[in-house]
């Protein structure tokens, strides 16, 4: 790119403030990776006997939704997955129910990946896409794993409900 092109591109983004808080180039990289992976999945030829996207029903969607919720929470804040986040986060303190409080660190792509890993809402499309691809490639395995994580999500609700009832008894 010429210097003029670089200046023109910089000018487009100059009104969007945020600096290190908003690493736009890092976000653009992640956006590109995600969309390239989705495009590759959609363009992959279906082999005979393979499930198609139309074979995913409402029950599967609900199952994948609950599993996506739980997997995203585990990745973004669970104590045992902190080694995955450590290159992008700074540990602050425990945050109850086996979760930790962290803050994102770094700049550029490191910051962008940290923002992704720290946010269960941001992770959900990535997890859902992976599970969706799994439903096409390995539906039985994906359903089993999704049921496991859905059961864990239900167990979490029951654990929290028990804790609330126990606290009310005191």
C-alpha positions as CSV (number, residue, x, y, z in Angstrom):
1,X,0.0,0.0,0.0
2,X,1.1,3.5,-0.7
3,X,1.4,6.2,2.0
4,X,-1.6,7.9,0.5
5,X,-3.7,4.7,0.9
6,X,-2.6,4.2,4.5
7,X,-3.5,7.8,5.2
8,X,-6.9,7.4,3.6
9,X,-7.6,4.3,5.6
10,X,-6.4,6.0,8.8
11,X,-8.7,8.9,8.1
12,X,-11.7,6.6,7.9
13,X,-11.1,5.4,11.4
14,X,-9.8,8.6,13.0
15,X,-13.2,9.5,14.5
16,X,-13.5,6.2,16.3
17,X,-11.7,6.7,19.6
18,X,-10.6,4.0,22.0
19,X,-6.9,3.4,21.4
20,X,-5.8,0.4,23.3
21,X,-9.3,-0.2,24.6
22,X,-10.5,-0.8,21.0
23,X,-7.9,-2.6,19.0
24,X,-9.7,-2.4,15.7
25,X,-7.0,-4.2,13.7
26,X,-7.1,-7.1,16.1
27,X,-10.9,-7.2,16.0
28,X,-10.8,-7.1,12.2
29,X,-8.3,-10.0,12.3
30,X,-10.6,-12.1,14.6
31,X,-13.7,-11.1,12.5
32,X,-11.8,-12.3,9.4
33,X,-10.8,-15.6,10.9
34,X,-14.4,-16.3,12.2
35,X,-16.0,-15.4,8.8
36,X,-13.4,-17.4,6.9
37,X,-14.0,-20.5,9.0
38,X,-17.8,-20.1,8.5
39,X,-17.4,-19.7,4.8
40,X,-15.1,-22.7,4.6
41,X,-17.7,-24.8,6.5
42,X,-20.5,-23.6,4.2
43,X,-18.5,-24.3,1.0
44,X,-17.4,-27.7,2.0
45,X,-19.1,-30.3,-0.1
46,X,-21.5,-32.6,1.6
47,X,-20.6,-36.2,1.3
48,X,-23.2,-38.9,0.7
49,X,-25.0,-39.9,4.0
50,X,-23.8,-36.8,5.8
51,X,-26.4,-34.7,7.6
52,X,-27.3,-31.4,6.1
53,X,-28.0,-28.0,7.7
54,X,-31.7,-28.8,7.2
55,X,-31.4,-31.9,9.5
56,X,-30.8,-29.7,12.6
57,X,-34.2,-29.4,14.3
58,X,-35.6,-27.1,17.1
59,X,-34.6,-29.6,19.8
60,X,-31.0,-29.5,18.5
61,X,-31.1,-25.7,18.5
62,X,-32.2,-25.6,22.1
63,X,-29.6,-28.2,23.1
64,X,-26.9,-26.3,21.2
65,X,-28.0,-23.1,22.8
66,X,-27.7,-24.4,26.4
67,X,-24.4,-26.1,25.6
68,X,-23.1,-22.9,23.9
69,X,-24.0,-20.9,27.0
70,X,-22.2,-23.3,29.4
71,X,-19.1,-23.8,27.2
72,X,-18.8,-20.0,26.7
73,X,-19.0,-19.5,30.5
74,X,-16.4,-22.2,31.1
75,X,-13.9,-20.7,28.6
76,X,-14.5,-17.1,29.7
77,X,-14.4,-17.3,33.5
78,X,-13.9,-20.8,35.0
79,X,-11.0,-21.3,37.3
80,X,-9.7,-24.4,35.5
81,X,-9.6,-22.7,32.1
82,X,-7.5,-19.8,33.3
83,X,-4.3,-21.2,31.7
84,X,-6.0,-20.6,28.3
85,X,-6.7,-17.0,29.2
86,X,-3.5,-16.2,31.1
87,X,-1.6,-14.8,28.1
88,X,-4.4,-12.3,27.6
89,X,-5.6,-11.6,31.1
90,X,-4.5,-10.3,34.5
91,X,-5.9,-12.2,37.5
92,X,-7.7,-10.1,40.0
93,X,-9.4,-12.3,42.5
94,X,-11.8,-15.3,42.9
95,X,-15.4,-14.5,41.8
96,X,-17.4,-17.3,43.4
97,X,-18.8,-20.6,42.0
98,X,-15.3,-21.6,40.7
99,X,-15.0,-18.5,38.6
100,X,-12.3,-15.9,38.6
101,X,-12.3,-12.1,38.1
102,X,-9.8,-11.0,35.5
103,X,-9.1,-8.0,33.3
104,X,-7.9,-8.0,29.8
105,X,-4.3,-6.9,29.2
106,X,-2.0,-6.1,26.3
107,X,-2.6,-4.2,23.0
108,X,-3.4,-5.0,19.5
109,X,-4.2,-8.7,18.7
110,X,-3.4,-9.8,22.3
111,X,-6.0,-7.3,23.6
112,X,-8.5,-8.4,21.0
113,X,-8.1,-12.1,21.8
114,X,-8.4,-11.2,25.5
115,X,-11.6,-9.3,24.9
116,X,-13.0,-12.3,23.0
117,X,-11.9,-14.8,25.7
118,X,-13.2,-12.6,28.5
119,X,-16.7,-12.2,27.1
120,X,-19.1,-15.1,27.1
121,X,-21.4,-13.2,24.8
122,X,-18.5,-12.7,22.3
123,X,-17.5,-16.3,22.5
124,X,-21.0,-17.7,22.0
125,X,-21.0,-17.3,18.1
126,X,-17.6,-19.1,18.0
127,X,-18.8,-21.9,20.2
128,X,-22.2,-22.2,18.4
129,X,-20.4,-22.3,15.0
130,X,-18.1,-25.1,16.2
131,X,-21.0,-27.1,17.7
132,X,-23.1,-26.4,14.5
133,X,-20.2,-27.8,12.4
134,X,-20.0,-30.7,14.7
135,X,-23.7,-31.4,14.2
136,X,-22.9,-31.8,10.5
137,X,-19.6,-33.7,10.7
138,X,-20.1,-35.8,13.9
139,X,-23.7,-35.4,15.0
140,X,-23.8,-38.2,17.6
141,X,-20.6,-37.0,19.3
142,X,-21.7,-33.4,19.2
143,X,-25.1,-34.2,20.6
144,X,-23.5,-36.2,23.4
145,X,-21.1,-33.4,24.3
146,X,-23.9,-30.9,24.1
147,X,-26.0,-32.9,26.4
148,X,-23.1,-33.1,28.9
149,X,-22.7,-29.3,28.9
150,X,-26.5,-28.8,29.0
151,X,-26.6,-31.1,32.1
152,X,-23.8,-29.1,33.7
153,X,-25.7,-25.8,33.0
154,X,-28.8,-27.4,34.7
155,X,-26.7,-28.5,37.6
156,X,-25.4,-25.0,38.0
157,X,-28.9,-23.7,38.3
158,X,-29.8,-26.3,40.9
159,X,-26.5,-25.6,42.8
160,X,-27.3,-21.8,42.9
161,X,-31.0,-22.5,43.9
162,X,-29.8,-24.8,46.7
163,X,-27.4,-22.1,47.9
164,X,-30.1,-19.5,48.0
165,X,-32.5,-21.8,49.9
166,X,-29.7,-22.7,52.4
167,X,-28.9,-19.0,52.9
168,X,-32.6,-18.3,53.6
169,X,-32.6,-21.0,56.4
170,X,-30.0,-19.1,58.4
